[in-house]
Amino acid sequence: MPPLVSGAGAAGPRLNNDQLYKFSYTTEVLVDRAKGSKDGSVGYRISSDVDVNLVWRDPSSKDDQLIQLVISNVKIKSVAQRSAKKNIFQGATTQSLLGENKLAALERPFMVHLKNGKVSSFYCYKAEPASIKNLKRGVASLLQVQSRSGKVIENDVSGRCTVEYKAAQGQVTRTKALETCKTAETGFTTYIQVLGVSGESSSVTVFTLEDGFIKSATAKETHILAVNARRTTAAKIVSRQNLTLVTIETGPFEVAGKNVASVVKSLDEKLYAVGVTAEKVKSQCKGCQSVSEENYYAGLSEFTNAIPHYRCMSLLTKHVIKKLAFFSLSFPLLCSSHSLSKAIAPRRFLALIQSIRKASKDEILQVLKSSTKTALPQVVDAVTSSQTPASLDAMLQFLNFADPKGLVLQERFLYACGFSSHPNERMLQALDISKGKIVSNDIKESVVIIMGALVHKLCQKGGCELPTVVEVKKMILEGPDSTQVESDVQMYLLALKNSLLPEAIPLFSKYAESEVGAYCTISLTALQRYDVALITDEVKQTVNRVYHQNHRVYEKNVRAAAADVVFSSNPSYMEVKNMLLSIGNLPRELNKYMLSKVNDILHFEMPASKILRQAMKDMISHNYDRFSKVGSSSAFSGFMARTADATTTYSLDILYSGSGVLRRSNMNIYAASNGAMLHGLQVAIEAQGMESLIAAKPDEGEEDLESFAGMSALLFDVQLRPVTFFKGYSDLMSKMFSMSGEPMNVVKGLILLTDHSQVIQLQSGLKANAEFQGGLAIDISGGMEVSLWYRESKTSVNNKGAMVVTGNVTVDMDFVRTGMEVSFETEASLDFITTVQFSEYPFLVCMQMDKTTFPFSESLTKYESLPSGKRYVSRRGHKQLLPGSEFPLHQENSNMCKRVFDSDW
């Protein structure tokens, strides 16, 4: 790669005195799907004449020039060939589109200081609209060229960019590295790569030179944005510029002067140096509606009729609700909890977020206070997910953490913070402040646990040294050793599990060998989340000690968790061999679990499969006596979906006690895309101390365990606060007799999964905005039923959800708006049920994992609109119904299910 070279000495185009260079200029912008054709695109073309002449030249340097440019004969047309009925520019004049003042500003002369082929200064009238100045900068960018090869850093309308020139005889190619461009306007994107948006950009300009001057310049700039998980949900922006020398005529003489500034001032005192980089365009196309805005206005009357007592509301509230566009449609559709499994909920949720991001704190507070009781939790989800300073301030003022009646809203707020796509220090600081006001222990635990998740996200963004992050890191790292209260220790360990701080690994290693089983399990499952490179030999030795019980006896689920860590941490040959040798000497169900885990690693080709195969060549560790152990426990992994863009896998691990009662059930769903991995879901159910119900003998190390059952969920890499079904024998018995069969809710709400906002400053001076959002409405519940009469237990995990992903790309000038919206949506339900019949021995165990038939749809909308209200809209889409299925597990389970259902019959 050639080194960067200085612009000095890299001569650019030279103008002759007393000559007027007349050019024809066109620029066009197209928006379409990634593989769309020009005819199917939306967009427009601006064409004009451009006159260029030399105003002043430094006598000591021929490449230090002040030139004047005048744009005239401006025309605006559609970029695609359409019938007159579909062409919004048909019959419109340039003056009617731009307006008299803007057209006059565009045709007003401006000046460019060219030094060694680079635009050093840009002179125009300060009062001119930013959009007009940017178009002029776009023309000036085609005069910036150097005649020798090399890489330079240039300033132009796109920002400060690295540019590579390749010069051949009579031709120069300029390639701009768009990813290096630094501009004032920046966006944001989600930290989760699997759920994010990736882009490909290119910018190439080809100059034809003749006699040291530009004969033609042709530029093409392309931006493609696609959702990583489904790359067909994509948009493409193409910008073209063409500057062609038509003729050279006699022109004005250059003027005398000491320097550029004095010359400009002598010619026109109203001309100012305003910088060549594009200005932020504040005004939008007045009267031009996007597709989403159109949907809003169409449904506004429906909303006002849907809210009870709307006519009795204050004028202020009515004004606020009307102003916050998408709040209106969202209210009636978010009222029903059943709608969470329908795509309409996340669709309105995303629209709601877009509106909230444009609202003030007082406006948001008014809407929160005006919400119905049933809609309020979901409005809280949307307001928190908006992640603006105004929305956070409104939520902190609205919520009262000292009120025990507001627990549902408080938890929804905390979870939305935990799932935030691009949190900042202010959000973490807000949670830190709120701790002192909290009366509920559950909320206190959630606050600390979610703070751990925010620390992880902020560290990912390079904010690990921010003052609040440093303070919270210190708190959660010192937390476990600062208290003797078991629930508080667990709270801090779960926060550290979310934080994934490398400094926490020694702490997890220490608590993995604790006498309290819950500490061990949290610590071991946390270690499994770390990058393998961070799991040192010392940590591995600790985990192996736990599994092999070198220092003390551990519960089965603790040893199973230790085995999972060993297998997932690049184990050595001896580690694997020792684990194989342990099989046969373990408790019955742990024997069976380990056998299933080994077979699962082998059949699913996990990283440890290669070393496992080597160790199994030894007949001492791999023989019939070890590998014929029986039991009900199992471990199995499989594929849920495989596409060209993403792969989704599931795993189900079930561990029973020797008496046949469930000890641990662990369901995981992972998504992988482009080398990135996402732990999408984990639902773990644990039970202990249940043997007294069936007069069974507890396993070794579990004789004194208190009766307990609970559920823990990890969602999109965020560990949530565990839920307890019952704790203690008396609580167990009271709930057993009062069981309604209804599952207990674990997490329910709306989550912003994909959140990408990007400003694309085109070289032509036009600007594009890209917004991609993905929303998920989710309802996860689980339950455990034990029937002593029928000698049967049943655990269930029910996952219902609906997802919508939308992408909107617009090129929004103050005289025309063009753009495209792409989206897909789906609804799904996944149920996992485990039935155990302990009326006979060995117990019958049946596991079922079912996916219901679900709909899937995609849509594409392209649009153009003018302030006059004239519009063009093109819509395409398709829907399909994808069949449901029962996910396969191992053959033993299938055989057992047949026996269970036969016995039921």
N, C-alpha and C positions, 0 to 999 in steps of 0.2 A: 504494500500500500504506500503510495507516495506521501512524503511528509507534508505538513502544512507549510504553505509559503505565504509570504507577506504580499499584500496588494501592491506595495511599492514596486514600480518597474513593470508591473503586469499591465501593459497598455491596453486600453479599451477603445471604444469607437471614437473617432475624431470627426468633428463637424468643421466644415469650411465656412469662412466668413462670406457674408453677402450671398448666402444660399438658403432657400426654404425647402426643406425636405417634407414632401407630402406622402403620408402613409394612409393605408386603410387598416382599420383595427376592428377585430371582433373578439368578443369573449362570450362563452356560453357555459351554463351549468346544467348538468343532468342528474336526476335522482332516480334510481331504479333498484331492482333486486340485483343480487351479485352477478347473475349471468344474463341480465336483461339486455335487449338491443336498444339502439338509439330511438327507433320509431316507437317503442313502447314506454319510453321514459317521460318524465315530466320535467319541466325546466324552461328556461328562456335564453334568448341570445340578444346581446347588446352589440350593435355595430355602429361605427362612426368613422369620421375622418379625423386624422391627427396631423397637425402641422408642427414641425420641429425646426427651430433655428438657433444658431449660436448667438448668445447675448454678450458674453465676455470670456476671454481666455487669459490665463496668467502668462505674461510674456516670457517667463522663465521656464514654463512647462506646458507643452502642447496637450498634455493629458489632464490639465486642470481647467475645466470648462463649466460655464454657467449656461444652461440652455433653457429655452422657453418652449412650452407645449400648449397647443390650443386644440381642444376637442370640439368638433362640430358635426352637424348632420347626423344626430343621434337617432337610432331606430331600435325599437324593442319588439321582438317577435317570439313566437313559440318555437321551441327547439325541435318539436316533433311535427310531422306532417299530419294534420287533422282536418276534418271537415269544418266549415265555417261555424256550424252549430256548436262544436266542441272546442273551438279555438277561442279562448277568453280574450286574446289580443286582437281578434277580428274587429275592425272598425275603430280601434283605439289609436289615438295619436300619442306621440311621445310626450307632448305637453300635458295631455289629459292623464297620462300615467304618472309622470314625475311631478307634475305641477309646475306652474310658471317659474316659481322661485328656484326650485331645485334644478330645473333645466338650465336656467340662467347661470346658476352656480357651477354646473358641470361644464358649461361652455366658456366659463371665465378662464383666462390664461393662468398658468401656474409655471413655476420654475424648478429646475432640478440642478443641483451642483454635482457634477460628475468629476471624480478625481481618480485617475488611473482605472477607469472603467467601473468604479463603484459609486453608488449614490451616497454622497456625503451629507447633503442637506436637501430638504424638500420644502418649498415655499408656496404657500397659498393663503387664502383669507381665513382668519381664525373663525369667523362667524359662519362659515360654510358648514352644512350638515356633515356629520361624521361619515355617513354612508357615501356621500359625494366625494369627500376627500379620499376615502379608501379606494374608490374606483379610479381616481387619478393616480394613486400610489400603485395600483395594479398596472397601469400603463407604463409608469416609470420603471417598474421592475423589469420590463423587457428591454430597457436600455442598459442594464447592468450586465456587463460581460467582460471577460479578459481573453486576450489572444494567445495565451500559453497554458499548457496543462499544469494541473496542480490542485491541491486542496486548500481552501481558504474558509475563514469564518466571515460571513456577510450579514449585514442588516438589510432587510427588505420588508415588504408589507407582511410577510409571514412571521417575522420575528428575527431573532439572531440565530442563524443556522449554519451548520457545516455544509459546504458546497464543494463538489468536485468538478473541475473542468477538464475536458479532453479535447485538445485542438488537433484538427487535421487540416489539410489544405483547403482553405476557403470555408471551413465549417468548424464550429465549436459546439460541443454538447455540454450542457450544464445539468448536473444531477444533484438535487438537493436532498440531504438526509433529513426528512421531515421529523423523525423521532428526536432529532437534536434541537429542534427549534424551541427557543425560549420566548414565551409571550406573557403578557400581563394577565390574560384570561386563562385560567386553568380549570379543570373539572375534577372529578373524583370517580373512583371505581370501587367495587366490592373487593374485600381482601381475599375472598374465596375464589380461587382461580377456576375451579370446576363450574361455578355458577356465574362466572364473569363474562366479559366481552373482550374479544381480541380484535386487533385491526391490522390491516396491511395498507401501507401508503407508499406512493411513489410520485415523484415530480421531476420531469425531464423537459428541458427546453433546448431546442436545436436552433442555433444561429447560423445564418449564411452571411458571410462577410464579403464585401467587394470594395477595393480601394480604401481599406481601413475603416469602413462604415458598415452598418447593418443593412443588408438588403432584405432580409426577412428573419422573423423570430417566431417559432411555433412551440407552444408549451402545452403539455398535457399533465394534469395532476389527478390522481385517482386515490380514493379512500374507500376501503371496504371494511365494514364492521359486522361482526358475526357473534352470535351467542355460542360460547364454547360447547355447551352441552347439545346444541342442535344448530349446526352451522348453516342450515338452509334458512334459518331465521336471521336474515342478513340484509344489509342495505349497502348500496354503492353510490358514491358521489364522484362525478367526473367533471372536471373543470378544464376548459380549453381556452387558449388565447392565441391569436394570430395577428402579427404585425407585419405588414408587407409594404415595402417602398414602392410607390406608384410613379412618382416623378420628382424631379428636382427643378425648382424654379429660382429666379432671382429673388433674394430676400433682403431683409434689413442688415445694415452694417453692425458689427459688434461695437459696444460702447467702451469708453475708457474708464478706468477705475483702479484703485489700489488693491481692493479685495472684494470678495463676493458680497459680503454684508453691505458695504457701502454702495456697490452697484445696484443691488436690489432696492435699497432704500431710496436711491436717486430715481429709480424707475417708477416705483409704486410704494408709498409709505404703508399701505394697508397689507402688504405681503409680509408674512411671518414664517420663520422656520418652525415647522410643527412636527418634525420627525418623520421618518419613512415607515416606521412600524405602524400597523393598523390601529386605529382608535376603536374604543368600545362603542358599538352602536346601541344607544339606549332605546330609541323609539322603534316600535314594531309596526308592521303593516296595519294601520287603523282600518277596521272594517273587514279585514281578512280573518276568517275563522279557520282553525284547524279542524280535523275530523272530530277530535275529542271535545272541542268547544261546541261544535254543532250538536253532538249528542247531549251535552249539558243543557243547552237552551231549549232543546226539544222536550226535555223532561222536567223543566223547572215548574211548570204548572202542576204536574203530577206530584211533585214533592210538597208544594205548598198545601195541596189538598190532603196529603198523607199525614202531616203533622197535626195532632190534636191541638185545638185552641190556637191555631196559627193566626187567626184574625184577632185574637186577644193579645198577641205578643206585642212588645214595644216596637215602635218604629225603628229604633236602633238595631234591635235583634233581627228584624226583617231585612234591614239594609245589609247587615253583616252576612246573613245567610245567603242573600242574593249575590253579594259580592264574592263570597267564597264558592266559586262555581261548583266544584264537584262534591262539596259537602252535601248539597241538596239531594242529588240522586242517591248518595250513599246511605242516608239515614233510613229510608223505608226498607232498603234492601239488606241492611245489617241488623235489623231488629230481631229476626228469627235466628235462634241458635242452629236450627236445622240447615240454614243456608250455608253454613260453613263447609259443607261437603259439596257445594255447588260452585261452579266456576264464576258465577255472577258475583260472589263475595270478594275474591281476590281482584277481580276486574274493577269493581267499584273502589276497593281499597287502594289500588294504584292510582286511580283518578283522584281520590281523596288526598293522597300524599302530594300529588302535583299541585293541587290547589292550596294546601296548607303551606307549602314552601314559598308561596307568594303572599302569605298573610302576616299580619302583625300579631304581636302577643295579645293585645286586647281583643282583636277579632277572633282569635282562636279560643280565648277564654269565654267569650260570649257563646260560641257554638258548643263548647264543652258543657256550659251551664244550661244550655237549651236542649241538650240531648235527652232522649228518653232513657229510662233505666235499662232497658234491654239492649239499646244500641250503644250505650256509653262505653262498655268494655272494648268494643271493636273500634270506636272512635279514639279511645286512648291508644290502642295499637297503632293507628294511623298517625296520630299526632306525634307520638314518640319516635316512630320510624322516619318521620320527616327530617329529623336531625338538623334543624335550623336553630339558631340561638333563640328566636322567638318561640318556637314550639317547646323547647326545653324549659324556658322560663315560665311559659304558660302551664306546663304540666306540674312543675314544682310549686307553683302558686295554687293550682287547683287541688292537688292531692294533699291530704292531711295525714301524715304518717303516725300521728298520735291518736287517730280515730280507729278503734278496733272494728268498726263496721265497714271500713273501706278496703279490706284485705284483698278482695278480688281485683280491684282497680290498681292497687299498689303492686301486686304481683304481675299483672299484665304490663304495667309500666316497666318493671325491672326486667322481665323477660324480653321485652322489645328493645331495651338498652343492650342486653346481652347479645341479641341478634343483629345489632346495628351494623350497617354496611361500612360506614366510614366514621367511627366515633372520634371525638376529640378530647382533649384534656378536660375541657369544661364539663363534659358528661360524667367523667370519672370523679371529678371534684364534687359534683352535685350529689352523687351517691355517698361520697365520703362524709359530706356535711349532714346528709339526712339520717345518718346512723343514730345521732343523739336524740332524735325525735321519735324513734320507733318504739311502739308498745308491744307489738307481736313478735314472739320469738321466731316464728316461721319467716316473717318478712325480714327480720334481722339476718337470719341465715341466708336468705335469697340475696340480700344486698351484698354480703361479703362474697358469696359464691360468684355472683355476676361481676363484681369488681375484679375478680381474678380473670374472667373472660375478657374484660375491657383492657386489662393490663397486657394480655397476650396480643390483642389486636393493635394496640398502640405501639407495642414493641415491634410488631411486624412492619409498621409504617416508619420505623426509625425513631420512635418517641420514648424509648426506654429510659432516657435521662431527663425527661420532663419532671419538674418538681413534684407534682401530684403523683405521677407514676412511681417515682422513687419512694415517696412516703407510703404508698399503698403496698408496694413490694416489701418494704420493711415490716409493715404490719402483718401481712399474711405469712411471711417467712418466719417471723418470731411467734406467730399466733399459737401453733400447736404446743409449743413448750411453755406457753405463758398461762395455761389453765389446766385444771384437773377435771373440768366438766366434760364428760364424754361427747355430748352433742356439739359443744364448741370446738373441740379438737377435730371432730369430723367436718365441721363447717370450714375450718381453715384448710384442712387437707383437700377438700373439694375445691376450694378457691385456688389452691396451688395446682390442682389437677387441671383446672381451666387455664391457668396462666402459662403453663408449660415453660416456666423459668428454668434454665439450666441449673441455677443455684439451688433449686428445690430437690434435685436428684439425691443428694446426700441425706436430706430429710426424709424422703420417701424410702430410701434404703434402710434408714433407721427404724421407721414405723412399720416397715414390712415384717420386722421380727418382733412386733409388739405382742403382748399377751391378749390384747383386745382384737377379736377377729375382724371387726368393722374397719379398724385402722389398717390392718394388714391388707384387706381386700381393696380399699381405696388406694392405698399406696402402690400395690402391685398393678392394678388396672391403670393407674397414672403412669407408671414406668413404661407400660406397653405403648403409650401414646407418643413417646419421645422418639426422635430420630435415632436409629441404631448406633450411629457414630458417637452419641453421647452416653451410651450404656457401657461403662468401663468394666474391666475385668473384676474390679472390686465389687461393683454392683451385681455383676453376674454371680459372683461367689455368694453374696448375700441371698439372692433369689434361689440359688441351688440349695443353700442351707435350709431355707424354708420348705422347699419341696421335699427334701430328703429328711426333714425333721432332725437335723444334727444337734440342735440345742434344746428344742422343746417339741411337744406334740401340738399340731395345728389342726384346725377344722378342715374338712374335706374341700370346701369351696375355696379356702385360702390356698391349699396345695394345688388345686386345679388352676387358680389364677397364676400361681408361680410357674406352673408348667407352661401356660400360655406365654408368659414373658420370656422364658428360656427359648421356646421354639421360634418366637418372633424376633429374637435379638442376635441373629447370626451365630447360632450355637457351634461350639467346637465338636469334634468327633467324640471326645470323651464325655462331654456333657450329654450328648444324645445317647451314647451307649449306656451311661449310668441310668438314664431315665428309662430306657428299654429294659434294663436289668431289674428295675424296681417293679415292673409289671409282674403281677403274681404274688407280690408281698404287700400289696396295698389293700385297703378295705374293698369289699366286693364291687360296689358301684364306682369307686374311683378307678379300680382296675379297668372296668368296662369303658369308662370315660376316656382314659388314656389310650386304650386300644382304638376307640373311635377317632380320637384326635390324631393319632399317627396315621390311620387310614385316610382321614380327611386331608391331611397335609400331602400325602402321596397322590391321591386321585385329583386334587385340585391344583397340583403343581405349585405349591407355595415355596417361598425362598428356602425353607429348611428341607425340602424334599430331597435335594441332592445328597446332603450329608446324612439324611435318614437312610437312604438306600445303601450308602456305604456301610453304615453301622449295622444294617440288617443282613449284611453278608455273613456276619458272625453268627453261627448257629446257636451259640450260648445265649445271645441276647434275642435272637429271633428263632423261636421254635414253637411247636404246636402247644406245648404246655402253657406258655405265656399268652399266645395269641388265640386261645380257645376259651378265654374267660367269658362268662355269661353275666348278664345284668341288663338293666333298662336304660342306663345313662348313654348319652350319645353326643356326637359332634359332627355337624355336616355343613358343607358350604356348596353353593350353587350359583348359577347365573340367573338374574331376574330379567335382564335385557342386555342385548349387545347390538350396538349400531356403529356406524363408521366414526361417529364423534365421541361416544361415551359408552362405558361399560358399567352396569350396575350388578353388584353381587350381594348375596345374602349369606348369613351363617346362623345356625341354630345350635346352641350348646345347652344340653340338659344334664343336670347332675342330681341324682336322687340319693336319699339316705338309705342305709341298709334295710330300713323298714319299708321302703318303697314310697315314702312321702317326698314330695319335691323339696330339694335343697336349694337349687339355683337354676333359673331359666334365663338364658341370655340370647336375645335376638339382635343381630346387627345387619345394617344395610350400608354398603359402601358404594360410592360413585367415583369413577376414574375417567379423566379426560385429558388428553395431551400431556401425559406424564404427571399430572396432579391428582391427588387423592383427597376425597372428602368423606369423613365419617358422617353420613347423613342421618343415621338413626341407630340408637341402641336402647332397648328396653330390657331391663334386667329385673326379674322377680326373685326375691330371696325369702326363704322360710326356714325356721329353725325351732327346735323344742317342741315339735308336733307329735313326738312318739307317745306321749302320755295319752293322747286321744285314742290310740289303737293298742295300748298296752304293749308297746314294742320297746326293745332295748336300744338306747342311743348308741351311735358309733363312738369309737375311741376319740377322746378329746372334746366330745360334745355332750357329756353327761349333765353338765350344770347350766346349759344354755336356757335362757328365758324364752318362752314362747313368743315368736315374732314372725310377722310377714310384712313385706313392703315392696315397693317398686321404685326403681331409679331409671331416669331417662336422660339420654344424651342426644341432643338434636343439633345437627349442623355444627358439630365440633364444640358445642357448648353443653357442659354438664349442668343439669337443672337440680333443684332441691328435691331430694328423695321424698316419696310419699309413704306413709305407714298405714297398712291395713288394720293391724292390731298389734298390741304389745302387752305381754303379760297374760297369764292364764285366764284371769277374770275378764279382761277385755276381749279375749278370744271367745269365751263362752257367750258373753253378752251379744257380740256381733254375729256369732254363729246362729243364734236363735232369732236374730232380727234381720238376717240377710234377705234382701229383696231380689237378689239375682242381678241387680243393676251394677254395671262396672263402675269403678271409681276413676274420676278424671285425673289424668297426669298432666297434660298440657293441652290447652285449647286457645286458639287465637289466630291472628293474622300476622304473617312474617314477611318482611321484605328480603327476598333472597338475592335478587340481582339488582344492582343499583349502579348505573354507569351514566355519567354526564360528561360530555366533551364538547368543547368549542373548537371548531376546525376553521382556522383562518386560511382562506384560499389565496393563492398568489394573485388572482385577478382582482382582489380587493373585496370580493364577496365573502360572506361568512356563513358557515353551516353549523347547526347545533344538533347534536345527537344525544338522545335520551333513551336508555334501555332500562326497563324495570321488570322484575319478576316477583310476583306475589304468591304466597302460599297460605291457604286457609287450612288449618290442621286441627284434628281432634283425636288425641291419643288417650285411650282409657284402658284400664286393665282391672282384673278382679281375680279373686281366688275363692272357690266354694269347696267346703268339705261337708259331706253327708255321711254321718255315722250310721244312719239307717240303711243306706244303700252301699255303704263301704266304698265310697267313691270320692275322689277329689278332682276338681277341674280348675285350671288356670287359663285365663284368656287375655290376649292383648289385641285390641281393636284399633286399627289405624285408618282413619278416614281423612281424605284431603282433596283439595282442588288447587290446581296451579295455573297461573296465567303469566305469560312472558310477552311483553310488548316492546317494540323498538320504534322510535319516531325520529326521523331525520328531516330537518327543515332547513331551507335557505330562505331566511326571512329578512327581506329588505323593507324599507318603509313604503315602497310602492307596489310590491308584489310578494306573495308567499307561495313557495312550492315545497313539496315534501312527500314523504311516504311513511306509512305505518305498517309494520309487520308484526304478527303476533301468532302465538299458539296457546292452546289451553286444553286442559284435561282434568278429569275427575277420577279418583281411584279409591278403592277400599281394600285393605289387606288385613286379614284376620289370622291370628295364630292361637290355636287352642290345644291344650294338652289335657288328656283325660287319663286318670289313673284309677284302676279298679283294684282294691286291695281286699276283696272278698275271698281270694284264693292266693296261693303262693306257688310259683313266683307271680308277682303282680303283673297285670296287663296294663301297658302304657301305649297310648296312641297320640301321635302328634299330627296336627293338620295345619297347613299354611295355605290359605286360599286367597286368590285375587279375583275379584268380581269383574264381570264384563264392564268396560269403561269406554266413554267417548273420547275422541281426540279430534281437534279441529285446528286448521290454520287459516289465516286470512292475510290479504295484502291489499292495502288501499293507497292509491296515489292521488295527489290533489294539487290544484293550482287555484289561487284566488286573488282578486283585486279589491282595492278599497271600495269600488263601486258596488261590490256584492256579487259580481260575476264570478262563477266558479266552474271548475272542471273536476270531477271525481270519478275515479275508476276503481272498482272493487272486484276482487277475486278471492276465492276460498274453497276449501273442501272439508268435509266432515267424514269421519269413519267411526265404526264401532269395533273396538278391539276385543276379542273374546277373552273371557276369564279363564283361569286355570288353577289347578292345585300344584303348588311347587313340589318337585320330587324330593324325597328324603331317602334314607337308606332302605334297603329291601326288608330288613328286620322290622322296621316301623310299619311298612305296608302290611306285612304278615300279622303284626300285632293288632293293627286297626281292624282288620277283617274279623279277628276274634272278638274284639270289643264290640263291634257293631252287631255281630252275630249273637253275642250274649244279651245285648240290649233288645234285640228282636225276640 
